[in-house]
Amino acid sequence: MAGEVITTSGTFTQPATAVTNVLNLRYSPDWLRVINLTQARAATTTTNLGIAYEWWAYMGNDNLITMRGLTGTTGITSTTTTTMASTNGVPSVVYVDTSFPIINPIQTATVVTVGYPTVITVPTTAGFYVGGTVRLTANTAAALAGQVLQLAGLDFTVTAVNANGTQFTIGYMPQLGASNNSIGVQFLGYPALTGFQPRNKYIVAMRAEPTNLAQTTITFSTTHGYSVGQELRLYVPAVPQNPGYYSNIPLNGVEATVVAVGIADVSGITNTVTVNMSSALFGTFLFPTTAIAGAVNYQWAYAVAFGEDTAVAEGLHAPILQDSVIDDNMIGLILPVGPRSPGGQAGDVMLWMAGTAGLPND
């Protein structure tokens, strides 16, 4: 007996800073077609710039049929090149079912930059995409003395993937300062943790708001999903003999309410929340150095959402009950950005259609 035939379609427009597009289809697709309307309508196309794409499930991730433009042609013409091959590390289409975790091998980073943003060099970024998550781990095969131990065990959102195929950026990590150059890297895909928002999130920076010392802005290592009105319980350990270990005053169990989302921190990072907690509670927040992380029983700083202050949310004209209704579990496709990827680039208008083929197992 044939399976059910399902067809879904839609459009999306990439903003000025292009972002990975997620098609949460709620079913397992057999095929996908995408047309870059912006490039198809262009007076002249650019060599190798993607115009139309076709993907079938049997191809697997990062393989698809691509129609690419030739300089001087108009839209999709008979002179457009058509290929079906692996994109050689350039992300194209990624199938995701969050009920099955993505397990990728651990690579060893050879360079971790000390400035902001943090750029990590690995043997290959094949399959990495913006919005995915990497977990950094201590590399047991290498000497610990050469590793960035203060990042070991933390998850980070990938904010950029270099076209050279070996570098990616974790843009939510403030400047590390002096550091070592090695760390284990495991790409986890999307999302890394449980599907329900809000999640427990690792804290990488805290600072008093310059215009309101009764408020504190907190920066997280991965996209947080928190909203105004939510209540957070903070766990920020302190080690008196190591004053550079987060804070000189422990904040374990301190509770605060989110009053704003997205205020830039000192590094310009906007993956933040601002809470109604005075900076007098913790003084100066310092992210541990490699030396401190290797010398003490290292614990991470993190936040746990445990409820909502409805009065605060309503007073700031924010939606209520956000922590009880957001479910990030998904079955669908991820379309990363790029000149030859079906996610398109800045300003591109993309038309997509996906569906099942009515096969017995659909």
C-alpha positions as CSV (number, residue, x, y, z in Angstrom):
1,M,0.0,0.0,0.0
2,A,1.3,3.4,-0.9
3,G,2.1,5.9,1.8
4,E,0.5,9.3,2.3
5,V,1.6,12.0,0.0
6,I,2.4,15.3,1.8
7,T,3.5,18.5,0.1
8,T,4.6,21.7,1.9
9,S,5.8,24.9,0.4
10,G,6.8,28.4,1.5
11,T,9.2,31.3,1.0
12,F,11.7,33.1,3.2
13,T,13.8,36.2,2.7
14,Q,17.3,36.4,4.1
15,P,18.0,39.5,6.3
16,A,21.0,41.7,5.9
17,T,23.0,39.2,7.9
18,A,21.9,35.9,6.5
19,V,20.9,33.2,9.0
20,T,20.5,29.4,8.8
21,N,16.9,28.6,7.8
22,V,15.1,25.7,9.6
23,L,12.2,24.0,7.9
24,N,10.3,22.4,10.7
25,L,8.1,20.1,8.6
26,R,6.9,17.8,11.3
27,Y,7.3,14.9,8.9
28,S,10.2,13.1,7.3
29,P,10.6,14.5,3.8
30,D,11.6,12.4,0.7
31,W,12.5,15.4,-1.4
32,L,13.1,19.2,-1.5
33,R,13.2,21.7,-4.2
34,V,14.5,25.3,-3.7
35,I,14.7,28.2,-6.1
36,N,16.6,31.4,-5.4
37,L,14.1,33.9,-6.8
38,T,16.5,36.8,-6.4
39,Q,19.2,35.2,-8.5
40,A,16.7,33.7,-11.0
41,R,15.3,37.2,-11.7
42,A,18.7,38.9,-11.8
43,A,19.6,40.6,-15.1
44,T,22.9,38.7,-15.1
45,T,24.0,35.8,-13.0
46,T,27.4,35.1,-11.3
47,T,29.5,32.1,-12.2
48,N,28.8,29.2,-9.8
49,L,26.2,31.1,-7.8
50,G,23.3,28.7,-6.9
51,I,20.0,29.4,-8.6
52,A,18.0,26.1,-8.1
53,Y,18.4,23.0,-6.0
54,E,16.9,19.5,-5.7
55,W,17.5,17.1,-2.9
56,W,16.3,13.5,-2.3
57,A,16.6,11.7,1.0
58,Y,18.7,8.9,-0.4
59,M,21.4,11.4,-1.2
60,G,22.1,12.0,2.5
61,N,23.3,15.3,4.0
62,D,25.4,17.8,2.0
63,N,24.6,16.2,-1.4
64,L,22.2,17.7,-3.9
65,I,21.5,18.6,-7.5
66,T,22.5,22.2,-8.1
67,M,21.8,24.6,-11.0
68,R,24.4,27.3,-11.0
69,G,24.6,30.5,-13.0
70,L,27.2,31.4,-15.7
71,T,28.4,35.0,-16.0
72,G,26.4,37.0,-18.4
73,T,23.4,34.7,-18.6
74,T,19.9,35.7,-17.5
75,G,18.2,33.6,-14.8
76,I,18.0,29.8,-15.4
77,T,19.0,29.3,-19.0
78,S,20.2,26.4,-21.1
79,T,23.7,27.4,-20.3
80,T,23.3,26.9,-16.6
81,T,25.6,24.3,-15.2
82,T,24.0,21.4,-13.4
83,T,25.9,19.1,-11.0
84,M,25.1,16.4,-8.5
85,A,27.9,15.9,-6.1
86,S,29.0,16.4,-2.5
87,T,29.4,20.1,-1.7
88,N,32.9,19.3,-0.3
89,G,32.4,20.7,3.1
90,V,30.0,23.5,2.1
91,P,26.8,22.8,4.0
92,S,23.8,22.4,1.8
93,V,20.9,20.3,3.2
94,V,20.9,18.7,6.6
95,Y,18.1,16.3,7.7
96,V,17.2,16.6,11.4
97,D,15.1,14.5,13.6
98,T,15.8,15.6,17.2
99,S,14.5,12.4,18.7
100,F,17.8,10.9,17.4
101,P,20.9,12.6,18.6
102,I,23.6,13.5,16.2
103,I,26.9,11.8,17.1
104,N,30.0,13.1,15.3
105,P,33.6,12.1,15.9
106,I,35.7,14.3,18.2
107,Q,38.4,16.3,16.3
108,T,41.4,18.1,17.8
109,A,41.6,21.8,17.3
110,T,45.0,23.1,16.3
111,V,44.4,26.8,16.8
112,V,42.1,28.7,19.2
113,T,42.4,32.4,18.7
114,V,42.8,34.6,21.8
115,G,40.9,37.6,20.6
116,Y,37.3,38.2,19.9
117,P,35.6,36.5,18.2
118,T,37.0,33.1,19.0
119,V,37.9,31.2,15.8
120,I,38.8,27.5,16.1
121,T,40.8,25.6,13.5
122,V,40.1,21.9,13.1
123,P,40.9,19.3,10.4
124,T,37.6,19.7,8.7
125,T,34.3,21.6,9.2
126,A,32.4,19.4,6.8
127,G,28.8,19.2,8.0
128,F,29.1,22.3,10.3
129,Y,26.6,25.0,9.9
130,V,25.7,28.3,11.5
131,G,23.3,27.8,14.3
132,G,24.5,24.3,15.1
133,T,26.2,23.4,18.3
134,V,29.7,22.3,19.1
135,R,30.8,20.7,22.4
136,L,34.4,21.4,23.4
137,T,36.2,18.7,25.4
138,A,39.5,18.0,27.0
139,N,41.6,15.9,24.5
140,T,42.8,12.9,26.4
141,A,45.2,12.0,23.6
142,A,47.1,15.3,24.1
143,A,49.0,16.9,26.9
144,L,46.6,18.9,29.1
145,A,49.2,21.6,29.4
146,G,48.5,22.7,25.9
147,Q,44.8,22.8,26.0
148,V,42.2,25.5,26.5
149,L,40.8,23.8,29.7
150,Q,38.5,26.6,30.7
151,L,36.3,25.7,27.6
152,A,36.4,22.0,28.1
153,G,32.9,20.6,28.6
154,L,31.0,23.7,27.4
155,D,28.6,23.8,24.4
156,F,28.8,26.8,22.0
157,T,26.6,27.9,19.1
158,V,28.5,28.1,15.8
159,T,28.1,31.6,14.5
160,A,30.2,31.4,11.3
161,V,31.8,28.7,9.2
162,N,34.8,29.7,7.1
163,A,34.8,28.8,3.4
164,N,38.3,27.3,3.8
165,G,36.7,24.2,5.3
166,T,38.8,24.2,8.5
167,Q,37.7,27.1,10.6
168,F,34.6,28.1,12.5
169,T,33.6,30.8,15.0
170,I,32.0,30.6,18.4
171,G,30.8,34.2,18.5
172,Y,29.2,34.1,21.9
173,M,32.5,33.6,23.7
174,P,34.0,36.9,24.9
175,Q,37.8,37.5,24.4
176,L,39.7,34.7,26.1
177,G,43.0,36.6,26.6
178,A,46.1,34.5,26.9
179,S,45.2,30.8,26.2
180,N,46.6,27.6,24.8
181,N,45.9,26.2,21.3
182,S,44.3,22.8,21.6
183,I,40.8,21.5,22.5
184,G,38.6,18.6,21.5
185,V,35.7,19.6,19.2
186,Q,32.5,17.6,18.6
187,F,29.8,18.9,16.3
188,L,26.4,18.1,17.8
189,G,24.0,19.6,15.2
190,Y,20.7,21.2,16.1
191,P,19.7,21.3,18.8
192,A,22.3,20.0,21.1
193,L,20.2,19.4,24.2
194,T,16.6,18.7,25.0
195,G,13.9,20.0,22.7
196,F,11.9,22.0,25.2
197,Q,12.7,25.6,26.0
198,P,13.9,27.0,28.3
199,R,17.0,25.0,28.9
200,N,19.8,25.3,31.4
201,K,22.4,27.5,29.8
202,Y,26.1,28.1,30.5
203,I,27.2,31.6,31.5
204,V,30.3,33.1,29.9
205,A,30.0,36.7,31.0
206,M,28.2,39.0,33.5
207,R,28.3,42.7,33.9
208,A,26.4,45.5,35.6
209,E,24.3,47.6,33.3
210,P,26.1,51.0,33.0
211,T,22.8,52.9,33.1
212,N,21.2,50.9,35.9
213,L,23.5,49.2,38.5
214,A,20.4,47.4,39.9
215,Q,20.4,45.3,36.7
216,T,22.9,42.7,35.4
217,T,23.4,41.5,31.8
218,I,24.3,37.8,31.4
219,T,25.9,36.3,28.3
220,F,25.4,32.6,27.4
221,S,27.5,30.3,25.3
222,T,24.5,28.9,23.2
223,T,21.4,30.5,21.9
224,H,19.3,30.8,25.1
225,G,15.6,31.0,24.2
226,Y,14.8,32.9,27.4
227,S,12.1,35.6,27.4
228,V,11.1,38.7,29.5
229,G,9.4,37.7,32.7
230,Q,11.1,34.3,33.1
231,E,12.8,33.6,36.4
232,L,16.3,32.3,36.5
233,R,18.2,30.6,39.3
234,L,21.9,31.2,39.0
235,Y,24.8,29.0,39.9
236,V,28.0,30.9,39.8
237,P,30.7,29.2,42.0
238,A,33.5,31.1,43.7
239,V,36.8,29.8,45.0
240,P,38.3,32.3,47.5
241,Q,41.9,31.2,46.9
242,N,41.4,31.8,43.1
243,P,39.9,35.3,42.8
244,G,39.9,34.9,39.0
245,Y,37.4,32.0,39.2
246,Y,34.2,33.7,38.0
247,S,33.4,35.8,41.1
248,N,34.7,36.7,44.5
249,I,31.2,36.0,45.9
250,P,29.3,32.8,45.1
251,L,25.8,33.3,43.5
252,N,24.6,29.7,43.9
253,G,20.9,29.7,44.2
254,V,20.4,33.4,43.6
255,E,17.1,34.1,41.8
256,A,16.4,36.9,39.4
257,T,13.8,37.9,36.7
258,V,14.5,38.6,33.1
259,V,13.6,42.2,32.3
260,A,15.2,42.5,28.9
261,V,16.7,40.3,26.1
262,G,19.4,41.1,23.6
263,I,21.3,44.0,25.2
264,A,24.8,44.0,23.9
265,D,27.6,43.1,26.4
266,V,31.1,44.7,26.4
267,S,32.1,42.5,23.4
268,G,29.0,43.5,21.4
269,I,27.4,40.0,21.9
270,T,23.6,40.1,22.0
271,N,23.0,36.5,23.1
272,T,22.1,37.9,26.5
273,V,19.4,38.5,29.1
274,T,19.2,41.4,31.6
275,V,18.0,40.5,35.1
276,N,16.9,42.6,38.1
277,M,20.0,41.7,40.1
278,S,22.4,44.3,41.5
279,S,26.0,43.9,40.5
280,A,26.9,44.5,44.2
281,L,26.0,40.8,44.7
282,F,28.9,39.5,42.7
283,G,31.5,42.3,42.0
284,T,33.6,41.6,38.9
285,F,32.9,38.5,36.9
286,L,36.0,36.9,35.5
287,F,35.9,33.9,33.2
288,P,38.5,31.3,34.4
289,T,41.9,31.0,32.8
290,T,43.4,27.7,31.6
291,A,45.7,27.7,34.7
292,I,42.8,28.1,37.1
293,A,40.6,25.5,35.3
294,G,43.5,23.0,35.5
295,A,44.3,23.8,39.1
296,V,40.9,23.4,40.9
297,N,37.9,21.2,40.7
298,Y,36.4,23.2,37.9
299,Q,32.7,23.9,37.8
300,W,30.8,25.9,35.2
301,A,28.5,28.9,35.8
302,Y,25.0,28.3,34.5
303,A,21.4,29.5,34.8
304,V,18.3,27.4,35.3
305,A,14.8,28.7,34.3
306,F,12.3,27.7,36.9
307,G,9.2,29.8,36.4
308,E,7.8,33.1,35.3
309,D,7.0,36.4,37.0
310,T,3.8,37.2,35.1
311,A,3.5,40.6,36.6
312,V,6.9,41.6,35.2
313,A,6.1,40.2,31.8
314,E,2.8,42.0,31.6
315,G,4.3,45.2,32.9
316,L,6.9,45.1,30.1
317,H,4.2,44.2,27.5
318,A,5.9,40.8,26.9
319,P,4.1,37.5,26.1
320,I,3.4,35.4,29.1
321,L,3.8,31.6,29.7
322,Q,6.7,31.5,27.2
323,D,8.5,28.9,29.2
324,S,5.6,26.5,29.1
325,V,4.7,26.5,25.4
326,I,7.9,26.5,23.4
327,D,8.9,23.0,22.1
328,D,12.0,23.0,19.8
329,N,11.7,19.3,18.9
330,M,11.6,19.0,15.1
331,I,11.6,16.8,12.1
332,G,12.7,18.6,9.0
333,L,15.5,20.2,7.1
334,I,18.2,22.8,7.8
335,L,19.3,25.0,5.0
336,P,22.6,26.7,5.8
337,V,23.6,30.0,4.1
338,G,26.1,30.3,1.3
339,P,26.5,31.2,-2.3
340,R,25.9,27.6,-3.4
341,S,23.6,26.6,-0.5
342,P,19.8,26.5,-0.6
343,G,19.7,28.8,2.4
344,G,20.8,31.7,0.1
345,Q,22.7,34.8,1.0
346,A,21.8,38.2,2.4
347,G,18.7,39.7,0.8
348,D,17.9,36.6,-1.3
349,V,14.2,35.6,-1.6
350,M,14.0,31.8,-1.5
351,L,11.0,29.6,-2.7
352,W,10.9,26.1,-1.4
353,M,8.7,23.0,-1.7
354,A,9.2,19.7,0.2
355,G,7.2,16.5,0.5
356,T,6.9,12.8,0.6
357,A,6.8,10.5,-2.4
358,G,4.0,8.3,-1.3
359,L,6.3,5.3,-0.8
360,P,5.2,2.4,1.4
361,N,7.2,3.6,4.3
362,D,6.0,7.2,4.2
